[in-house]
Amino acid sequence: MKTMNLDGLVFRDLDHDGVLSVFEDHRLPAAIRAKDLLARMTLAEKAGVMMHGTAQTHGPYGMLGIGAEYLLPANRQLIVKDGVNHLLTRLDADPRTFAEQNNALQKLAAETRLGIPVTISTDPRHHFAHVTGASSRAMGFSQWPETTGLAAVGSAKLVEQFAAIARAEYRAVGIHMALSPQADIATEPRWPRISGTFGEDPKLARALVAAYVVGMQAGSVGLNKDSVSCVVKHWVGYPAAPEGFDGHNAYGRYSLLTEASLSVHIEAFLDAFNVKVAGVMPTYTILKDLLLEDLALNGELLESVAGGFSTQLIEGLLRAEHQFKGFVLSDWAIFRDAKEATFNPTQMQTPDDISMPWGVEALSREQRFAKAVNAGCDQLGGEEDVATLLRAIDQGLIELSRVDEAVYRMLLPKFEQGLFENPLVDAAAAVSIVGSKDAVKAGREAQRRSLICLKKPSLIKPGAKIYLENINAAVEDSCPLAEADVAIIRLSTPHQMLHPNFFFGSRQQEGDIDFKPEAEDTLRLQALSSQVPTIAVLQMSRPAIITDIIDQLDGVYVDLGVADDVLLTAIIEGQDTEGRLPFELPSSMAAVEQARSDLPCDSKDPLFSIRSDYRNV
């Protein structure tokens, strides 16, 4: 792109006319520049800004963005032809390649009439778990505990440090928006998305969510040129899921709350608003039969639609009651048509069967677009269909003033973050920033601190022979079981395959969380512990019921995102652990079933209370 020199300063000629326009003048405030750009845009260009698409890749899952290299012809269509300039990346690539690939997208954007740069977003990348639609692999990035692991440490300072390091790594490869943090409260232990939350304590989650935003956005007063914008989610009550079934699936499309319990779920968002979080993402789910008398809605029954279509939740509760001024980005796939296979698949759902238009299934796509935009969504997550939005506007379903409001909200962060001046990144520098020695060291120290000991094992003597199972034997020599002085086995929270034909349900961990007597893992623990003192390490993507196994074990640890070598060093050396449970561990499935899905810490006689470890059982 050509540049202009004026008063010793350099300006990019974004609109290619050789004249310094107001929106090109980086001396001016972001708000003035955004308004000037908005006034120059065609309706089609505005519609493109209201889309948040996916950067497409080579390979069989290219439409989902999963791959090692962008498919530039497809992305040219999105960026240059359709005017889409917010894209989610799911790229799996080393830091240099990642930066070069994102630069390639920005060079496409520079060809457009107004040179609007692409805002590139990502799901979380720095943790151990990765599930399509919720998180991505930590390829090359420093690796940290799950957010539940950060909550186990319970330090706002640590969370802010993590987010600041993640921010530097993101910006180094050209990522500008984090579709995180989750301010969801883990009130239902069977819910499969707990590992992405800060646990079950609303007050702790409130503080840690805010710390995450401050670290990621590089301050508490809004965005600046160093920021990665945060989208806090999911507004609101998403985890109050009957039987723990998730809203990605038709059978999990409802959350059940009362007005009192909704206030508990709202609390975790409040300090994020105070530190000026950039964006909010509404919940997939319908808050079923919820009557709100005090929370801004004056006794209205909440409309039976998902959060992204709810005027009451967005314009009423979020904007009017809590004075949120940023943008609202809908979640993905809520505008797609529901099919028979969406509700009752007779074989494995394909990506084409994925849709979550809960409560608005009977509406046309134009009507769904309009309903979300009029409810308060400024951008349509997972959508690239500019033509349908234009038809909705042409049909009078969306006022032009509402379009301008939404587009302004989406343009403003681009100016605040300096993307119009510096859309490209230094690919060579990315190599030294992403996964740097200091970042990796900090992540590993956080892993060590997050480890929770529920039952202190006997001291492992120097030279003891150790049998390892489900742990990388290359980290520590593993002897045959018959020769072992102690066994260390890693297991996960039990789960059941209840919905094998559902794309997400088959990939999520659902169902009971107890170690049933006939289960393979239970029998294996019995076999090991009958031969040798056994230490169990439990990866708890969900809380586990360990009532029937704890007595037979010599030691019990909870792993919320810990590398094998960090884990083994802590156990073998008998290190004191710092982590405390970020959720309670129920005593039985009966207690889980009798508890409410919308309230924290309410199971009867939990085996371990929240914030427990071996020192305060």
VENPE-V630979 format. One line per field, one symbol per residue. ss: DSSP state (h for helix, s for strand, l for the rest). A space follows every 10 residues. Layout:
# VENPE-V630979
ss=???
This chain:
# VENPE-V630979
ss=llssssllss ssllllllll lhhhlllllh hhhhhhhhhh llhhhhhhhl ssssllslll lhhhlsslls lhhhhhhhhh hllllsssls slllhhhhhh hhhhhhhhhl llllllllss sslsllllll llllslllll llllllhhhh hhhllhhhhh hhhhhhhhhh hhhlllssll lsllllllll lllhhhllll lhhhhhhhhh hhhhhhhlll llllllllss ssssslllll lhhhlllllh hhlsslllhh hhhhhhhhhh hhhhllllss sslllsslll ssllllllls sllllshhhl hhhhhhhhhh hlllllsssl lllllllllh hhhlllllll hhhlllllll llllhhhhhh hhhhhlllss sllllhhhhh hhhhlllllh hhhhhhhhhh hhhhhhllll llllllhhhh hhhlllhhhh hhhhhhhhhh lsssslllll lllllssssl llllllllll hhhllsssss sslllsllll llllllllls lllslllllh hhhhhhhhhl llsssssssl llllsllllh hhllsssssl lllhhhhhhh hhllllllll llllslllhh hhhhllllll lllllllsll lllhhhl
